[in-house]
Amino acid sequence: MRLLFKKGKQRELIKRFKENNKLSWKQLSKILNSKESKLKTYYYEASLVPDSIYKRLDKNKEFKKYIIQKYQNNWGQSKGGTISLGNTKEINFPKESKEFAEFYGIMLGDGNSNKTKAYKIGTYSIRIVGDSRYDQDYLINYVKPLIESLFNIRVRIGKFKNQNACFIEAHSSQLVNFLENKGFKPGNKIKNQLEIPLWIKQNSSFLKVCLRGLYDTDGSIYKLTNQNSYQINFCNKNPVLMEDVRNSLINLRIFPSKISKEKDLYITKKEEITKFLKLIEFRNSKHFNKVKMWNL
């Protein structure tokens, strides 16, 4: 028997039991006789928790009132339900790290998470889009391996017809739900006012690489016309994120301009550009090739 809880309550139940008993994930997996990777799918609510595990977690039945529905173990396969337990591919759930922080920045820039629920079927995916003329190398040879390494998931490469645009994407309800629990809500990023999460802001090493991901996707570097000087620009239409990026740079002692037209942020002074290139750097070849060419 599998149990469907009110949103957030399955996670709360597991978190409370783990913290109250001061258990590591490894210790918890032994107590519950379940693989650590599987436990995390329950924790991130990517899979329904079995009744047998629930009974061990909630001996006083305090969370019983949050159970919405009960399903037979083969329900997802036999009924074609939106929560398919039998066909869900296990992925890796990474710990907070520099690699994950950089991926998060990339997603805040050119990424999107999609969750579409419908009768008997659901679509869950992430997609990162770039210019096929300039971003293809970065997406295929840097971002794609990064995602595959972090989540142990297959990443597909695609291109839009009659457009100078390419993309990489991965399909997984577990991945979409995991990112949502980390603060990256599916749907319109501007409407959702996505921002740099606290776990990144509070760690300077994470913050630097998150900003790198943002600037690799939504940033640019260029030489000013008829001048022997340069400028780094960040452009994004999410006002919450723009404030986040500006404040994050200042916290790292890099001083940019004020936000212009609610969507542009500039780094112009030579010493500030030098600090940016030293602390944050670029990984997108369309940027770092310019830096190398200009010997910045």
N, C-alpha and C positions, 0 to 999 in steps of 0.2 A: 504494500500500500504506500502511495506517495501523497504528500500533503502540500496543498497550496495555501500559503499564508498571505495575510494582508501585506502589501508592499512594505519592505523594510523590516518586517518583524522576524523573518527567518534569519536574516543577518544579525539582528539584535540578539536573538536567542543564542546563537553560536558565539557571538562576541562576549556576551555576559558570562556564559559558562566557561569560556577559555580564560577570561580575565579574572573571574572570581576564584578559579582554581590555579591561577598563575601557570598556565600550560603553554608550551611551545606548540607549533603546528604538528611537529613530529610526535610529541607526547599525546596530543589530542587525538591524532590518527590511531595511535595504539589503543587508547581507551575506547574509542568508538569502533575499532576494528574496520577502518576504512582508509583507503589511500589518501595521502596528504593532498594530492592534486584534485581528487574527487571532493574532499571536504571544502576546498576553496571554491568549487563550483556551487556548492550549497551556500557558502558564505556570501558569494557575490550574486546569489539568487539566479544563477544561470541554469540550475537544475532544481527540481523539487526534492525536498529532503524525505528519506524513507521514514515510515512510522517507527521502525525499530530504533533508529538513531534519535528521533525526536523524543522517545520515551526515556532515553538515557540523559538527554539534555534538559528535560523539563519534568523531573520527577514529581514536582508539586502541581503540575498542570496549569501553571500560571499563564502560559501562552496558548492554551487550548482555545480561548475565546477569539484568537486571531486566525484560526484555521477557517479558510473560506470554503474549501472543497477537498474531497479525498478521491484519489484515482487509483485504479489497479495498476500494477507495475508495467503492463504492456499497453496502457491506454494511449500513449503518444503514437505507437505504431499501429494499433488496431483501429483507432478512430481518426488518425491523421490530425491530432490536436495541435494547437499552436505551440505547446511545450512538448517537443518530441524528445523523449528520454532515450530512446533506443538509437537514434541516428545522430545525436549530438556529439561532435568531434571534440575530444579533450584538447584544451590548449594550455599553455603555460601562463601562469599569473605572476608577472615579475614583481620583485620587491622594488621599493622606491630606490632609484639609482640615477646616475648621470645619464645612462643610455635611455632610461624611461623618461626622464625629464626632457631630454632633447627631442624624443619622439612626441611628447606632449606639446612642445613648442611648435613642431612641424604641423601637428594637427590644428593648433590654434591659428596657424597661418593659412595653409592651403588645404587643410583637411576637413572632412565632414563625416559625421556619424549618422547612420540612418536606421530607424526602427519603424517598420510598417507592419502593423498587425491587421489581419483580415480573417475572415471565416476559414478555418481549417489550415491556414497557411500564414507564415510571417516572413518578412524579409529583414535581415539584419546585416549591415555591412559598414565598412569604413572605406573612404576613398580620398586620395590625395591627388590633386590636379596640378599640372604645370604646363609651361610652354614647351611644345615638342621641339622647338628650335634651340632652346637654351637650357631647359631643365631635365631633359631626358637622361643624360648621364647621371645626374644627381639622384633622380628618382629610382632608376634601375640599379645603379651600382653602389648607392649609399643607403637610401631610405628603405628600399625593398629588403636587402639583407638585414638591416636593423630591425625591421618588423618581424621578419622570420626568426631571427635570433631571440628577440624578446618574448614572443608569444608561441613559437613553434607552430606556425600556421602558414598555409600556402598563400602566396600573394600573386595576383594576376596582373598582367600588364595590358593596357588597352590604349586606343587612340580614337579621338572623335573624328568622324568623317567630315571632310571639307573644312577643317579647322586646324589651326596651329596649336593644338592642345592634346596632351597625353595624360594618362593617369595610371596609378596602381591602386588595387583594391583587394580587400579580404572580406570574406563572408563568414560571420560567426556570431550567434546570439550571445555566447559567453564573452566574447571580446567587447561587443557593444555594451552589455550590462556591466562588465568590469570597468570600462571607461566612464560609464555613467556614475558608478559609485565613487569614482575618483574625481568627479566634478565636470566631466565632459558630456553634457547632455546631448542626445540626438536631436537633429533638426536644425533650424536656422540659428547660426552662432550669434548673430547680432541681436535677434529677438530674445535669445536665451541669455544674452549678455555674458558670454563666457569670459573667464579671466584666468590669470595665472593662479593656481591653487596655493594654499598656505604651505603645504609640505615642500613646495619648490621655493617659495619666497623666503622661507625660514632657513634655507641652506644655500649659502653663496655658491657652492660648487654646482648645485642643481640649477640655480638661477642663471648662471653664466651659460650653461649649455641649452637651457630652455630659450634664452634670448638668441642663441645661435640658431636654433631651429626656426624661430620667428623671423630673423633677419635673412636666413637662407631662402625662405619662402616669400615673405612680403617685403623684403628689403632690397636696396640697390646701392651701388657705389659708382660714382661717375666723376669725370673731370669737369670743372666749371668752365664755361665758354670763355675763351680768350684770357684764361687765368692759369697760373701755375699752382693751382690749389684744387682740392677735391672735396667731395661731400658724400656722406652716407645718409640715405633716406629710409624711413620706415613708413609704410602706408597701409592703413587698415581702417575700415568704416565702423568698427566697433568702438565707441567712445570709452567704454569701461576698460577694454584691453589697451587702448592708447594711453590712458592714464597709468595703467599698470606698467607698461613698458617704460614710460618716461620715469616713473618713480623708481623702478628697478635699476635703471641705468644710474640714476643719481645715488642710489644706495651703494652701487659699486664704484662710486666716485668718477663716473663718466657723465659729463654735463652737456646735455643736448639743448636744442632750442625749445621754445614753448610749442605746444601743439598748434599747427596751422590748418585752418579750414576744417577743423575737427577730424582730420584724417592723415595729416603729414607731420612727421617728426624728423628733424635734421641734426646731424653731427657735422660741424664745419671746421672748427678750430683744429689745427694740425695736432696739437698735443692730445686732444680728446679722441681724434681718429686713431692716433698711435696707441692710446690706452685701450680703445675698443678692439683693435686688431690683436693686441697682446692678450687681453683677458678673455675675449669672446671668440674671435677668429671667424672664418667662414669654412664651410665644407662643400658648399655648392660651387662647382668649378666655374660657373659664369661670373662669380664674384672673385674667388681667390686667384683666378687667372689674370684679372685686371690688377689686383694688388701686386702680384708678382711682376707683371709687365711694367707697372709704374714704380716698382721698387719702393713701395710704401712701408 
